[in-house]
Amino acid sequence: MRLSAPKKLTWSIAVILGVIGLLMNFGVLSIAGFSSFWLVAIGFILLTLATLFKGL
């Protein structure tokens, strides 16, 4: 299985999701209805999928 680097846009979206999740976890930011854990998890899942599938 060959892995590929994610595109800059995909990487940026994943990092933004992760940072928002961390800010929510530390109480700096609060968004009703969202869990900080799930935002960070979605960011990591997005990065994993972008690494596994070329062109994402």
PyMOL Python script that loads the backbone (N, CA, C, O; Angstrom):
from pymol import cmd

cmd.read_pdbstr("""\
ATOM      1  N   MET A   1       0.844  -1.168   0.000  1.00  0.00           N
ATOM      2  CA  MET A   1       0.000   0.000   0.000  1.00  0.00           C
ATOM      3  C   MET A   1       0.895   1.238   0.000  1.00  0.00           C
ATOM      4  O   MET A   1       1.753   1.400   0.867  1.00  0.00           O
ATOM      5  N   ARG A   2       0.682   2.092  -0.971  1.00  0.00           N
ATOM      6  CA  ARG A   2       1.464   3.315  -1.061  1.00  0.00           C
ATOM      7  C   ARG A   2       0.673   4.463  -0.436  1.00  0.00           C
ATOM      8  O   ARG A   2      -0.509   4.651  -0.723  1.00  0.00           O
ATOM      9  N   LEU A   3       1.344   5.217   0.416  1.00  0.00           N
ATOM     10  CA  LEU A   3       0.727   6.359   1.068  1.00  0.00           C
ATOM     11  C   LEU A   3       1.122   7.626   0.337  1.00  0.00           C
ATOM     12  O   LEU A   3       2.187   7.698  -0.276  1.00  0.00           O
ATOM     13  N   SER A   4       0.248   8.631   0.407  1.00  0.00           N
ATOM     14  CA  SER A   4       0.545   9.905  -0.239  1.00  0.00           C
ATOM     15  C   SER A   4       0.288  11.035   0.747  1.00  0.00           C
ATOM     16  O   SER A   4      -0.500  10.905   1.683  1.00  0.00           O
ATOM     17  N   ALA A   5       0.962  12.122   0.515  1.00  0.00           N
ATOM     18  CA  ALA A   5       0.780  13.295   1.372  1.00  0.00           C
ATOM     19  C   ALA A   5      -0.578  13.931   1.077  1.00  0.00           C
ATOM     20  O   ALA A   5      -0.985  14.005  -0.083  1.00  0.00           O
ATOM     21  N   PRO A   6      -1.278  14.388   2.108  1.00  0.00           N
ATOM     22  CA  PRO A   6      -2.560  15.055   1.862  1.00  0.00           C
ATOM     23  C   PRO A   6      -2.350  16.411   1.206  1.00  0.00           C
ATOM     24  O   PRO A   6      -1.284  17.016   1.325  1.00  0.00           O
ATOM     25  N   LYS A   7      -3.372  16.875   0.518  1.00  0.00           N
ATOM     26  CA  LYS A   7      -3.300  18.195  -0.094  1.00  0.00           C
ATOM     27  C   LYS A   7      -3.291  19.257   0.996  1.00  0.00           C
ATOM     28  O   LYS A   7      -3.698  18.998   2.129  1.00  0.00           O
ATOM     29  N   LYS A   8      -2.830  20.439   0.653  1.00  0.00           N
ATOM     30  CA  LYS A   8      -2.721  21.523   1.628  1.00  0.00           C
ATOM     31  C   LYS A   8      -4.086  21.909   2.200  1.00  0.00           C
ATOM     32  O   LYS A   8      -4.196  22.200   3.391  1.00  0.00           O
ATOM     33  N   LEU A   9      -5.109  21.914   1.376  1.00  0.00           N
ATOM     34  CA  LEU A   9      -6.445  22.271   1.843  1.00  0.00           C
ATOM     35  C   LEU A   9      -6.964  21.249   2.852  1.00  0.00           C
ATOM     36  O   LEU A   9      -7.515  21.617   3.888  1.00  0.00           O
ATOM     37  N   THR A  10      -6.785  19.968   2.546  1.00  0.00           N
ATOM     38  CA  THR A  10      -7.225  18.909   3.450  1.00  0.00           C
ATOM     39  C   THR A  10      -6.464  18.987   4.765  1.00  0.00           C
ATOM     40  O   THR A  10      -7.055  18.849   5.836  1.00  0.00           O
ATOM     41  N   TRP A  11      -5.163  19.208   4.690  1.00  0.00           N
ATOM     42  CA  TRP A  11      -4.352  19.323   5.898  1.00  0.00           C
ATOM     43  C   TRP A  11      -4.775  20.527   6.730  1.00  0.00           C
ATOM     44  O   TRP A  11      -4.851  20.444   7.956  1.00  0.00           O
ATOM     45  N   SER A  12      -5.052  21.649   6.062  1.00  0.00           N
ATOM     46  CA  SER A  12      -5.468  22.862   6.764  1.00  0.00           C
ATOM     47  C   SER A  12      -6.803  22.667   7.480  1.00  0.00           C
ATOM     48  O   SER A  12      -6.965  23.096   8.622  1.00  0.00           O
ATOM     49  N   ILE A  13      -7.753  22.023   6.812  1.00  0.00           N
ATOM     50  CA  ILE A  13      -9.056  21.763   7.433  1.00  0.00           C
ATOM     51  C   ILE A  13      -8.893  20.872   8.659  1.00  0.00           C
ATOM     52  O   ILE A  13      -9.511  21.123   9.694  1.00  0.00           O
ATOM     53  N   ALA A  14      -8.069  19.836   8.550  1.00  0.00           N
ATOM     54  CA  ALA A  14      -7.851  18.929   9.674  1.00  0.00           C
ATOM     55  C   ALA A  14      -7.188  19.657  10.849  1.00  0.00           C
ATOM     56  O   ALA A  14      -7.550  19.427  12.003  1.00  0.00           O
ATOM     57  N   VAL A  15      -6.235  20.520  10.566  1.00  0.00           N
ATOM     58  CA  VAL A  15      -5.565  21.264  11.630  1.00  0.00           C
ATOM     59  C   VAL A  15      -6.535  22.245  12.289  1.00  0.00           C
ATOM     60  O   VAL A  15      -6.525  22.395  13.510  1.00  0.00           O
ATOM     61  N   ILE A  16      -7.360  22.904  11.504  1.00  0.00           N
ATOM     62  CA  ILE A  16      -8.346  23.833  12.060  1.00  0.00           C
ATOM     63  C   ILE A  16      -9.322  23.096  12.968  1.00  0.00           C
ATOM     64  O   ILE A  16      -9.642  23.579  14.055  1.00  0.00           O
ATOM     65  N   LEU A  17      -9.797  21.936  12.535  1.00  0.00           N
ATOM     66  CA  LEU A  17     -10.690  21.137  13.379  1.00  0.00           C
ATOM     67  C   LEU A  17     -10.006  20.741  14.683  1.00  0.00           C
ATOM     68  O   LEU A  17     -10.610  20.809  15.753  1.00  0.00           O
ATOM     69  N   GLY A  18      -8.752  20.331  14.590  1.00  0.00           N
ATOM     70  CA  GLY A  18      -8.006  19.952  15.784  1.00  0.00           C
ATOM     71  C   GLY A  18      -7.805  21.112  16.742  1.00  0.00           C
ATOM     72  O   GLY A  18      -7.966  20.949  17.951  1.00  0.00           O
ATOM     73  N   VAL A  19      -7.456  22.277  16.222  1.00  0.00           N
ATOM     74  CA  VAL A  19      -7.237  23.450  17.068  1.00  0.00           C
ATOM     75  C   VAL A  19      -8.544  23.885  17.728  1.00  0.00           C
ATOM     76  O   VAL A  19      -8.552  24.219  18.913  1.00  0.00           O
ATOM     77  N   ILE A  20      -9.637  23.886  16.987  1.00  0.00           N
ATOM     78  CA  ILE A  20     -10.929  24.237  17.574  1.00  0.00           C
ATOM     79  C   ILE A  20     -11.303  23.243  18.668  1.00  0.00           C
ATOM     80  O   ILE A  20     -11.808  23.635  19.720  1.00  0.00           O
ATOM     81  N   GLY A  21     -11.056  21.951  18.423  1.00  0.00           N
ATOM     82  CA  GLY A  21     -11.326  20.930  19.435  1.00  0.00           C
ATOM     83  C   GLY A  21     -10.503  21.136  20.693  1.00  0.00           C
ATOM     84  O   GLY A  21     -11.020  20.981  21.799  1.00  0.00           O
ATOM     85  N   LEU A  22      -9.223  21.484  20.545  1.00  0.00           N
ATOM     86  CA  LEU A  22      -8.376  21.750  21.708  1.00  0.00           C
ATOM     87  C   LEU A  22      -8.829  22.999  22.462  1.00  0.00           C
ATOM     88  O   LEU A  22      -8.849  23.004  23.693  1.00  0.00           O
ATOM     89  N   LEU A  23      -9.190  24.049  21.738  1.00  0.00           N
ATOM     90  CA  LEU A  23      -9.677  25.258  22.392  1.00  0.00           C
ATOM     91  C   LEU A  23     -10.965  24.996  23.161  1.00  0.00           C
ATOM     92  O   LEU A  23     -11.174  25.547  24.241  1.00  0.00           O
ATOM     93  N   MET A  24     -11.825  24.156  22.600  1.00  0.00           N
ATOM     94  CA  MET A  24     -13.053  23.793  23.302  1.00  0.00           C
ATOM     95  C   MET A  24     -12.741  22.967  24.541  1.00  0.00           C
ATOM     96  O   MET A  24     -13.396  23.132  25.570  1.00  0.00           O
ATOM     97  N   ASN A  25     -11.764  22.091  24.462  1.00  0.00           N
ATOM     98  CA  ASN A  25     -11.403  21.248  25.593  1.00  0.00           C
ATOM     99  C   ASN A  25     -10.882  22.071  26.772  1.00  0.00           C
ATOM    100  O   ASN A  25     -11.162  21.751  27.927  1.00  0.00           O
ATOM    101  N   PHE A  26     -10.129  23.126  26.480  1.00  0.00           N
ATOM    102  CA  PHE A  26      -9.562  23.961  27.539  1.00  0.00           C
ATOM    103  C   PHE A  26     -10.490  25.101  27.957  1.00  0.00           C
ATOM    104  O   PHE A  26     -10.122  25.910  28.808  1.00  0.00           O
ATOM    105  N   GLY A  27     -11.677  25.176  27.378  1.00  0.00           N
ATOM    106  CA  GLY A  27     -12.662  26.167  27.794  1.00  0.00           C
ATOM    107  C   GLY A  27     -12.485  27.541  27.191  1.00  0.00           C
ATOM    108  O   GLY A  27     -13.158  28.484  27.608  1.00  0.00           O
ATOM    109  N   VAL A  28     -11.604  27.679  26.226  1.00  0.00           N
ATOM    110  CA  VAL A  28     -11.393  28.977  25.587  1.00  0.00           C
ATOM    111  C   VAL A  28     -12.529  29.291  24.623  1.00  0.00           C
ATOM    112  O   VAL A  28     -12.904  30.450  24.450  1.00  0.00           O
ATOM    113  N   LEU A  29     -13.066  28.263  24.006  1.00  0.00           N
ATOM    114  CA  LEU A  29     -14.113  28.395  22.999  1.00  0.00           C
ATOM    115  C   LEU A  29     -15.228  27.421  23.330  1.00  0.00           C
ATOM    116  O   LEU A  29     -14.968  26.287  23.733  1.00  0.00           O
ATOM    117  N   SER A  30     -16.455  27.854  23.165  1.00  0.00           N
ATOM    118  CA  SER A  30     -17.561  26.924  23.401  1.00  0.00           C
ATOM    119  C   SER A  30     -18.559  27.016  22.246  1.00  0.00           C
ATOM    120  O   SER A  30     -19.046  28.092  21.898  1.00  0.00           O
ATOM    121  N   ILE A  31     -18.840  25.872  21.677  1.00  0.00           N
ATOM    122  CA  ILE A  31     -19.806  25.769  20.589  1.00  0.00           C
ATOM    123  C   ILE A  31     -20.850  24.763  21.040  1.00  0.00           C
ATOM    124  O   ILE A  31     -20.537  23.595  21.269  1.00  0.00           O
ATOM    125  N   ALA A  32     -22.078  25.211  21.165  1.00  0.00           N
ATOM    126  CA  ALA A  32     -23.145  24.347  21.669  1.00  0.00           C
ATOM    127  C   ALA A  32     -23.405  23.198  20.703  1.00  0.00           C
ATOM    128  O   ALA A  32     -23.497  23.399  19.492  1.00  0.00           O
ATOM    129  N   GLY A  33     -23.521  22.009  21.243  1.00  0.00           N
ATOM    130  CA  GLY A  33     -23.869  20.847  20.439  1.00  0.00           C
ATOM    131  C   GLY A  33     -22.690  20.063  19.897  1.00  0.00           C
ATOM    132  O   GLY A  33     -22.878  19.001  19.304  1.00  0.00           O
ATOM    133  N   PHE A  34     -21.484  20.560  20.087  1.00  0.00           N
ATOM    134  CA  PHE A  34     -20.307  19.865  19.583  1.00  0.00           C
ATOM    135  C   PHE A  34     -19.433  19.410  20.739  1.00  0.00           C
ATOM    136  O   PHE A  34     -19.324  20.091  21.759  1.00  0.00           O
ATOM    137  N   SER A  35     -18.822  18.271  20.569  1.00  0.00           N
ATOM    138  CA  SER A  35     -17.888  17.751  21.556  1.00  0.00           C
ATOM    139  C   SER A  35     -16.469  17.973  21.043  1.00  0.00           C
ATOM    140  O   SER A  35     -16.183  17.736  19.869  1.00  0.00           O
ATOM    141  N   SER A  36     -15.593  18.423  21.917  1.00  0.00           N
ATOM    142  CA  SER A  36     -14.211  18.678  21.506  1.00  0.00           C
ATOM    143  C   SER A  36     -13.526  17.391  21.048  1.00  0.00           C
ATOM    144  O   SER A  36     -12.723  17.408  20.115  1.00  0.00           O
ATOM    145  N   PHE A  37     -13.844  16.283  21.704  1.00  0.00           N
ATOM    146  CA  PHE A  37     -13.251  15.003  21.321  1.00  0.00           C
ATOM    147  C   PHE A  37     -13.579  14.666  19.873  1.00  0.00           C
ATOM    148  O   PHE A  37     -12.699  14.247  19.121  1.00  0.00           O
ATOM    149  N   TRP A  38     -14.827  14.843  19.480  1.00  0.00           N
ATOM    150  CA  TRP A  38     -15.232  14.461  18.132  1.00  0.00           C
ATOM    151  C   TRP A  38     -14.618  15.372  17.075  1.00  0.00           C
ATOM    152  O   TRP A  38     -14.331  14.915  15.969  1.00  0.00           O
ATOM    153  N   LEU A  39     -14.414  16.630  17.384  1.00  0.00           N
ATOM    154  CA  LEU A  39     -13.758  17.507  16.407  1.00  0.00           C
ATOM    155  C   LEU A  39     -12.316  17.070  16.167  1.00  0.00           C
ATOM    156  O   LEU A  39     -11.861  17.031  15.024  1.00  0.00           O
ATOM    157  N   VAL A  40     -11.600  16.743  17.236  1.00  0.00           N
ATOM    158  CA  VAL A  40     -10.218  16.274  17.084  1.00  0.00           C
ATOM    159  C   VAL A  40     -10.200  14.926  16.368  1.00  0.00           C
ATOM    160  O   VAL A  40      -9.352  14.688  15.507  1.00  0.00           O
ATOM    161  N   ALA A  41     -11.137  14.042  16.723  1.00  0.00           N
ATOM    162  CA  ALA A  41     -11.202  12.723  16.076  1.00  0.00           C
ATOM    163  C   ALA A  41     -11.496  12.857  14.584  1.00  0.00           C
ATOM    164  O   ALA A  41     -10.890  12.151  13.778  1.00  0.00           O
ATOM    165  N   ILE A  42     -12.399  13.735  14.204  1.00  0.00           N
ATOM    166  CA  ILE A  42     -12.726  13.943  12.790  1.00  0.00           C
ATOM    167  C   ILE A  42     -11.499  14.488  12.049  1.00  0.00           C
ATOM    168  O   ILE A  42     -11.243  14.101  10.908  1.00  0.00           O
ATOM    169  N   GLY A  43     -10.746  15.381  12.692  1.00  0.00           N
ATOM    170  CA  GLY A  43      -9.522  15.901  12.075  1.00  0.00           C
ATOM    171  C   GLY A  43      -8.511  14.801  11.801  1.00  0.00           C
ATOM    172  O   GLY A  43      -7.917  14.750  10.724  1.00  0.00           O
ATOM    173  N   PHE A  44      -8.313  13.910  12.787  1.00  0.00           N
ATOM    174  CA  PHE A  44      -7.373  12.797  12.592  1.00  0.00           C
ATOM    175  C   PHE A  44      -7.881  11.812  11.544  1.00  0.00           C
ATOM    176  O   PHE A  44      -7.092  11.305  10.747  1.00  0.00           O
ATOM    177  N   ILE A  45      -9.164  11.538  11.530  1.00  0.00           N
ATOM    178  CA  ILE A  45      -9.732  10.633  10.524  1.00  0.00           C
ATOM    179  C   ILE A  45      -9.558  11.226   9.126  1.00  0.00           C
ATOM    180  O   ILE A  45      -9.219  10.514   8.181  1.00  0.00           O
ATOM    181  N   LEU A  46      -9.791  12.526   9.003  1.00  0.00           N
ATOM    182  CA  LEU A  46      -9.604  13.200   7.714  1.00  0.00           C
ATOM    183  C   LEU A  46      -8.157  13.088   7.234  1.00  0.00           C
ATOM    184  O   LEU A  46      -7.909  12.819   6.059  1.00  0.00           O
ATOM    185  N   LEU A  47      -7.205  13.295   8.142  1.00  0.00           N
ATOM    186  CA  LEU A  47      -5.798  13.161   7.764  1.00  0.00           C
ATOM    187  C   LEU A  47      -5.452  11.728   7.367  1.00  0.00           C
ATOM    188  O   LEU A  47      -4.699  11.511   6.418  1.00  0.00           O
ATOM    189  N   THR A  48      -5.995  10.759   8.085  1.00  0.00           N
ATOM    190  CA  THR A  48      -5.749   9.358   7.756  1.00  0.00           C
ATOM    191  C   THR A  48      -6.298   9.005   6.383  1.00  0.00           C
ATOM    192  O   THR A  48      -5.615   8.360   5.587  1.00  0.00           O
ATOM    193  N   LEU A  49      -7.515   9.417   6.101  1.00  0.00           N
ATOM    194  CA  LEU A  49      -8.111   9.125   4.793  1.00  0.00           C
ATOM    195  C   LEU A  49      -7.353   9.819   3.672  1.00  0.00           C
ATOM    196  O   LEU A  49      -7.168   9.251   2.596  1.00  0.00           O
ATOM    197  N   ALA A  50      -6.913  11.053   3.927  1.00  0.00           N
ATOM    198  CA  ALA A  50      -6.163  11.788   2.902  1.00  0.00           C
ATOM    199  C   ALA A  50      -4.813  11.147   2.637  1.00  0.00           C
ATOM    200  O   ALA A  50      -4.287  11.258   1.529  1.00  0.00           O
ATOM    201  N   THR A  51      -4.238  10.476   3.633  1.00  0.00           N
ATOM    202  CA  THR A  51      -2.969   9.804   3.440  1.00  0.00           C
ATOM    203  C   THR A  51      -3.161   8.477   2.695  1.00  0.00           C
ATOM    204  O   THR A  51      -2.309   8.077   1.902  1.00  0.00           O
ATOM    205  N   LEU A  52      -4.268   7.812   2.951  1.00  0.00           N
ATOM    206  CA  LEU A  52      -4.513   6.513   2.326  1.00  0.00           C
ATOM    207  C   LEU A  52      -4.970   6.634   0.872  1.00  0.00           C
ATOM    208  O   LEU A  52      -4.605   5.806   0.037  1.00  0.00           O
ATOM    209  N   PHE A  53      -5.765   7.658   0.566  1.00  0.00           N
ATOM    210  CA  PHE A  53      -6.320   7.796  -0.778  1.00  0.00           C
ATOM    211  C   PHE A  53      -5.669   8.965  -1.495  1.00  0.00           C
ATOM    212  O   PHE A  53      -5.674  10.092  -1.001  1.00  0.00           O
ATOM    213  N   LYS A  54      -5.113   8.688  -2.654  1.00  0.00           N
ATOM    214  CA  LYS A  54      -4.432   9.723  -3.428  1.00  0.00           C
ATOM    215  C   LYS A  54      -5.445  10.719  -3.985  1.00  0.00           C
ATOM    216  O   LYS A  54      -6.512  10.330  -4.459  1.00  0.00           O
ATOM    217  N   GLY A  55      -5.111  11.983  -3.925  1.00  0.00           N
ATOM    218  CA  GLY A  55      -5.949  13.033  -4.487  1.00  0.00           C
ATOM    219  C   GLY A  55      -6.936  13.633  -3.528  1.00  0.00           C
ATOM    220  O   GLY A  55      -7.779  14.436  -3.929  1.00  0.00           O
ATOM    221  N   LEU A  56      -6.854  13.263  -2.262  1.00  0.00           N
ATOM    222  CA  LEU A  56      -7.807  13.819  -1.289  1.00  0.00           C
ATOM    223  C   LEU A  56      -7.158  14.889  -0.482  1.00  0.00           C
ATOM    224  O   LEU A  56      -7.797  15.479   0.390  1.00  0.00           O
TER     225      LEU A  56
END
""", "prot")
cmd.dss("prot")
cmd.show_as("cartoon", "prot")
cmd.util.cbc("prot")
cmd.orient("prot")
